[in-house]
Amino acid sequence: MQGTGTKTDPYIVDNWSDYQALSGSSIYIEWDNSAECKIVDFNEINPSGFDETVNFSRYTTFNGWSFVNFFSTAKNNAISISDVSSTTGNFKFVNFYWQPDANTSSTKYSFIKSSATSSTVLKNCEFSGRIEIVTGKKNFSSDCVKLNECSLNLVLNTTENFTVFANTIKNSDVILDVSAPSLTLCEKEAINSRFSGKIRSQNVVNVGTENSGYNVYNLDSDGPLNYQGKGVSVYNSEISASSQTDEEMEELGIKFEPCTAEELKNTTYLQGVNFPIGVD
């Protein structure tokens, strides 16, 4: 292992054992950017899976490494990320499977827990996997986690209400295969993001608060979409419906435009309904 753990001379790691030996300390760590293979395969590390929360140390520079084949039965949180600099990212967490132990009194589950004192922004990250939860209140990530320029491909199966994916979702691509009695995508706002996939829920699906805007909802949803945003967003009206009438939305200043599948691909049409192309 190279380095001394300072900001100017971080520890350089290229394996999970070294990283975990340093995890939790107030030190700077960098995953080796020049490594030939930038993959951590949990099948090789712990094929039987983890029953405790796995911690990612604060002050970690990930350099595009991938963490694959993660399996967890941890009760409340699968992973914990603490980054007091408030922004971390540039890593992939793919082919994960989390089935938290149902024998717990917890009423809140978070796949990603942020233990930072302020909101942790996960930027330029990819999450792809499956979550199975059979009891309690559901969170994909705690209300301290924000997704920015991320990709999320999630299969979710739960018997109760799935409350929220993140505090905010911005500039991200979200693909869902969800079965849940009810669903809320984010605690605060969704901005300039694309949501697609299938939602099996007979109840209203909350897809954006009043600060939301500039999203594409290409969701095949059993339940109607409830959008509160003052910034215009569009949805595929061939496979989903709005929970509000045109009159109700006009009265409240909500801008949620129905489109066909072809219209969602037509930039000229989208500009015609005041949907901005290329919003930052």
C-alpha positions as CSV (number, residue, x, y, z in Angstrom):
1,M,0.0,0.0,0.0
2,Q,1.3,3.4,-1.0
3,G,0.8,6.8,0.6
4,T,0.5,8.2,4.1
5,G,-3.3,8.9,4.2
6,T,-3.1,12.7,4.0
7,K,-5.0,14.9,1.5
8,T,-1.8,15.5,-0.5
9,D,-0.5,11.9,-0.2
10,P,-3.6,9.6,0.1
11,Y,-3.3,5.9,0.7
12,I,-3.5,4.0,-2.7
13,V,-5.5,0.8,-2.5
14,D,-6.3,-1.8,-5.1
15,N,-8.2,-4.4,-3.0
16,W,-11.1,-4.6,-0.6
17,S,-9.1,-6.0,2.3
18,D,-6.7,-3.0,2.4
19,Y,-9.6,-0.6,1.9
20,Q,-11.7,-2.0,4.8
21,A,-8.6,-2.0,7.1
22,L,-8.5,1.8,6.6
23,S,-12.3,2.3,6.5
24,G,-13.8,4.6,9.2
25,S,-10.7,6.6,9.9
26,S,-10.3,10.3,9.1
27,I,-7.8,9.6,6.3
28,Y,-7.7,10.1,2.6
29,I,-7.9,7.0,0.4
30,E,-7.7,6.6,-3.4
31,W,-8.5,3.6,-5.4
32,D,-5.6,2.9,-7.7
33,N,-6.4,4.8,-11.0
34,S,-3.7,2.9,-12.9
35,A,-4.8,-0.6,-11.9
36,E,-5.2,-3.1,-14.7
37,C,-8.5,-4.4,-13.4
38,K,-10.6,-1.8,-11.5
39,I,-13.2,-4.3,-10.2
40,V,-14.0,-5.5,-6.7
41,D,-16.0,-8.8,-7.0
42,F,-17.8,-9.6,-3.7
43,N,-18.3,-13.2,-4.9
44,E,-14.6,-13.7,-4.4
45,I,-14.6,-11.8,-1.1
46,N,-17.7,-13.0,0.7
47,P,-19.9,-15.2,-1.5
48,S,-22.3,-15.9,1.4
49,G,-23.1,-12.2,1.7
50,F,-23.0,-9.6,4.4
51,D,-25.3,-9.4,7.4
52,E,-23.9,-6.1,8.7
53,T,-23.8,-2.7,7.0
54,V,-20.7,-2.3,4.8
55,N,-18.9,1.0,5.3
56,F,-17.3,3.1,2.6
57,S,-14.8,5.5,4.2
58,R,-15.1,9.2,3.9
59,Y,-12.5,11.0,1.8
60,T,-12.4,8.2,-0.8
61,T,-11.6,8.9,-4.4
62,F,-13.1,6.0,-6.4
63,N,-11.6,6.7,-9.8
64,G,-14.3,4.7,-11.7
65,W,-13.9,1.4,-9.9
66,S,-16.8,-1.1,-10.0
67,F,-18.2,-3.0,-7.1
68,V,-20.0,-6.1,-8.3
69,N,-22.1,-9.1,-7.0
70,F,-22.9,-7.6,-3.6
71,F,-25.3,-9.6,-1.5
72,S,-26.6,-8.3,1.8
73,T,-29.1,-9.3,4.5
74,A,-28.2,-6.3,6.7
75,K,-31.2,-5.2,8.7
76,N,-31.5,-1.5,8.1
77,N,-28.8,-0.3,5.7
78,A,-26.8,-2.3,3.1
79,I,-24.0,0.3,2.7
80,S,-23.0,3.5,4.5
81,I,-21.2,6.3,2.9
82,S,-19.8,9.2,5.0
83,D,-18.2,12.0,3.0
84,V,-17.9,15.3,5.0
85,S,-16.8,17.0,1.9
86,S,-20.4,16.6,0.8
87,T,-19.7,15.1,-2.7
88,T,-18.5,11.7,-3.6
89,G,-18.9,9.5,-6.7
90,N,-17.4,8.1,-9.9
91,F,-18.0,4.5,-9.0
92,K,-20.3,1.6,-10.0
93,F,-22.3,-0.6,-7.7
94,V,-23.8,-3.3,-10.0
95,N,-25.6,-6.6,-9.7
96,F,-26.4,-6.1,-6.1
97,Y,-29.1,-7.9,-4.1
98,W,-30.4,-6.7,-0.8
99,Q,-32.9,-8.6,1.3
100,P,-32.9,-7.1,4.7
101,D,-33.6,-9.4,7.6
102,A,-37.4,-9.1,8.3
103,N,-36.8,-9.9,12.0
104,T,-36.3,-6.3,13.0
105,S,-38.4,-3.6,14.6
106,S,-37.0,-0.9,12.2
107,T,-39.6,1.2,10.4
108,K,-37.1,2.7,8.0
109,Y,-34.8,1.0,5.6
110,S,-32.1,2.7,3.5
111,F,-30.0,0.9,1.0
112,I,-27.5,3.7,1.2
113,K,-27.1,5.4,4.5
114,S,-25.3,8.8,4.7
115,S,-23.7,9.5,8.0
116,A,-22.5,12.9,6.9
117,T,-23.8,15.9,8.8
118,S,-25.0,17.5,5.6
119,S,-26.5,16.0,2.4
120,T,-24.1,13.7,0.6
121,V,-24.2,14.1,-3.2
122,L,-23.6,10.9,-5.1
123,K,-22.3,12.1,-8.5
124,N,-21.6,10.2,-11.7
125,C,-22.5,6.8,-10.1
126,E,-24.2,3.7,-11.4
127,F,-26.5,1.5,-9.3
128,S,-27.9,-1.6,-10.7
129,G,-29.6,-4.4,-8.7
130,R,-32.5,-5.8,-6.8
131,I,-34.2,-5.0,-3.5
132,E,-36.6,-7.3,-1.7
133,I,-38.3,-6.0,1.4
134,V,-41.3,-7.6,3.1
135,T,-42.0,-5.3,6.1
136,G,-41.7,-1.7,7.3
137,K,-41.2,1.7,5.7
138,K,-39.0,1.7,2.6
139,N,-36.3,4.0,1.5
140,F,-33.8,3.3,-1.3
141,S,-31.5,5.9,0.2
142,S,-31.7,8.1,3.2
143,D,-32.9,11.7,3.0
144,C,-29.3,12.9,3.2
145,V,-28.4,11.4,-0.1
146,K,-28.8,13.3,-3.4
147,L,-28.3,11.7,-6.8
148,N,-26.7,13.8,-9.5
149,E,-25.6,12.6,-13.0
150,C,-26.3,9.0,-11.9
151,S,-27.8,5.9,-13.5
152,L,-30.2,3.8,-11.4
153,N,-31.5,0.5,-12.7
154,L,-33.6,-1.0,-9.9
155,V,-35.8,-4.0,-9.5
156,L,-37.9,-3.6,-6.3
157,N,-40.4,-6.0,-4.8
158,T,-42.0,-4.9,-1.5
159,T,-45.2,-5.7,0.3
160,E,-45.6,-2.2,1.8
161,N,-45.2,1.4,0.8
162,F,-41.9,2.4,-0.8
163,T,-41.3,5.9,0.4
164,V,-38.4,7.5,-1.4
165,F,-35.4,6.9,-3.5
166,A,-33.4,9.9,-2.5
167,N,-33.6,13.5,-1.3
168,T,-33.2,14.8,-4.8
169,I,-32.7,13.3,-8.2
170,K,-31.0,15.5,-10.8
171,N,-29.6,15.0,-14.3
172,S,-30.1,11.3,-13.9
173,D,-31.4,8.2,-15.7
174,V,-33.7,6.0,-13.7
175,I,-35.0,2.7,-14.9
176,L,-37.5,0.9,-12.6
177,D,-39.2,-2.4,-12.3
178,V,-41.3,-1.9,-9.1
179,S,-44.0,-3.8,-7.4
180,A,-45.2,-1.9,-4.3
181,P,-48.6,-0.8,-2.9
182,S,-47.5,2.9,-3.3
183,L,-44.4,4.7,-4.4
184,T,-42.7,8.1,-4.0
185,L,-39.7,8.7,-6.1
186,C,-37.9,11.5,-4.1
187,E,-38.2,13.5,-0.9
188,K,-37.7,16.9,-2.5
189,E,-37.3,17.6,-6.2
190,A,-36.6,15.7,-9.5
191,I,-34.9,17.8,-12.1
192,N,-33.8,17.2,-15.7
193,S,-34.0,13.4,-15.3
194,R,-35.5,10.6,-17.2
195,F,-37.7,7.9,-15.6
196,S,-38.7,4.7,-17.5
197,G,-39.8,1.2,-16.7
198,K,-42.7,-0.6,-15.1
199,I,-44.6,0.3,-11.9
200,R,-47.1,-2.2,-10.5
201,S,-49.0,-0.1,-8.0
202,Q,-52.7,0.5,-7.9
203,N,-52.3,3.7,-5.9
204,V,-51.1,7.2,-6.9
205,V,-47.4,7.3,-7.7
206,N,-45.7,10.5,-6.5
207,V,-43.1,11.5,-9.1
208,G,-42.2,15.1,-8.4
209,T,-42.7,17.8,-5.7
210,E,-43.4,21.4,-6.5
211,N,-39.8,22.3,-7.1
212,S,-39.5,19.6,-9.8
213,G,-39.2,20.2,-13.5
214,Y,-37.8,19.2,-16.9
215,N,-38.3,15.5,-16.5
216,V,-39.4,12.8,-18.9
217,Y,-41.7,10.1,-17.4
218,N,-41.9,7.2,-19.8
219,L,-43.4,5.0,-17.1
220,D,-45.8,2.1,-17.6
221,S,-47.7,2.6,-14.4
222,D,-50.8,0.9,-13.1
223,G,-51.4,3.8,-10.8
224,P,-51.8,7.5,-11.9
225,L,-48.7,9.8,-11.7
226,N,-48.9,12.6,-9.2
227,Y,-46.7,15.5,-10.4
228,Q,-46.6,18.8,-8.5
229,G,-43.8,20.6,-10.3
230,K,-43.9,24.2,-11.5
231,G,-41.3,23.4,-14.1
232,V,-42.7,21.6,-17.1
233,S,-42.4,17.8,-17.4
234,V,-43.8,15.4,-19.9
235,Y,-45.2,11.8,-19.6
236,N,-46.2,9.0,-21.8
237,S,-50.0,9.2,-21.8
238,E,-50.2,5.9,-23.7
239,I,-49.0,3.9,-20.7
240,S,-49.8,6.1,-17.7
241,A,-52.2,8.8,-16.6
242,S,-52.1,11.9,-14.5
243,S,-53.7,11.9,-11.1
244,Q,-55.1,15.4,-11.7
245,T,-57.3,16.9,-14.3
246,D,-56.1,19.7,-16.6
247,E,-58.3,22.2,-14.7
248,E,-56.8,21.2,-11.4
249,M,-53.2,21.5,-12.7
250,E,-53.9,24.8,-14.3
251,E,-55.3,26.2,-11.0
252,L,-52.3,25.0,-9.1
253,G,-49.7,26.1,-11.7
254,I,-48.6,22.5,-12.3
255,K,-47.0,21.8,-15.7
256,F,-47.4,18.2,-16.7
257,E,-47.8,17.5,-20.4
258,P,-49.2,14.3,-21.8
259,C,-47.4,12.9,-24.9
260,T,-47.5,9.8,-27.1
261,A,-44.4,7.6,-27.3
262,E,-43.6,9.2,-30.7
263,E,-44.0,12.7,-29.4
264,L,-41.6,12.0,-26.5
265,K,-38.9,11.4,-29.2
266,N,-39.9,14.5,-31.2
267,T,-37.8,17.5,-30.2
268,T,-39.9,19.9,-32.2
269,Y,-43.1,18.7,-30.5
270,L,-41.5,18.9,-27.1
271,Q,-40.3,22.5,-27.7
272,G,-43.9,23.3,-28.7
273,V,-45.2,22.3,-25.3
274,N,-42.4,24.4,-23.7
275,F,-40.3,21.5,-22.6
276,P,-36.7,22.7,-22.7
277,I,-34.2,20.5,-24.6
278,G,-30.8,20.4,-23.1
279,V,-31.5,21.8,-19.6
280,D,-28.4,21.8,-17.3
